[in-house]
């Protein structure tokens, strides 16, 4: 804080200082959102640059964006489809796994990346003054750009691998559901970014959290076949990642529009998680550059 004498001297030379604030202080929410919007081109450029260079040191380069989820899907199909025969009775277990694995990775990366977001960005935070929420937005945008070729391969795979899934009018809902999915992922990144900044040791538990979320979201097998307790099943089916995966499968495999209750739940989760995550992350803005 400036002393009264120094403030008066500065005011005599520079006029009203009421619009100035301490370096590193948290701006009001409205001003913060305005600053975030003003830096939208910087956020986009950062996300695009990271997406293009992510596997630049690997021989296969960008093909790893597609190859890794394909290998995961093939592994789960062999274990759960061929060996354990979990897919027996399902119309298209291959498409079920492809959609689950390819689309789950978007949320998984937002959660595991979010918890280390502040720690991995310390040098930038200390060097520049900018809304720290832009770090989470850039990360989610980067992961989306990285996943676009993989999503194209996923859609092609469920069309050409028997039993084939034909293109229907409901496939046009893929983009709106993806928008809600990205909003949910941004909320996850902000929530876990805030939590990871407060409890750094949380990063050590993220492998367990990611596996737990995968099994609780019906990524590789239908949970209804293994959970017969109504209350437990209802809790799992309220899981937002389960909801978004089920919405994808409904439009792509069943050729149907998801129930309005499911779409409403997905919208509520996406908007609610984003708003809560944004406010918590903004509230701790001043802490992120400290030791």
Buried (B, 14 or more C-beta within 10 A) or exposed (E): EEEEEEEEEEEEEEEEEEEEEEEBEBBEEEEBBEBBEEBEEEBBEBBBEBBBEBBEEEEEEBEBBBBBBBEBBBEBBEEBBEEEEBBEEBEBBBBBBBBBBBBBBBBBBBBBBBBBBBBBBEEEBEEEEBBBBBBBBBBBBBBBBBBEEBBEBBBEBBBEEEEEBEEBEBBEBBEEBBEBBBBBBBBBBBBBBBBBBEEEEBBEEBEEBBEEBBEBBBBBBBBEEEBEEEEEBEEBBEBBBBBBBBBBBBBBBBBEBBEEEBBEBBBEBBBBBBEBBBEBBBEBBEBBBEE
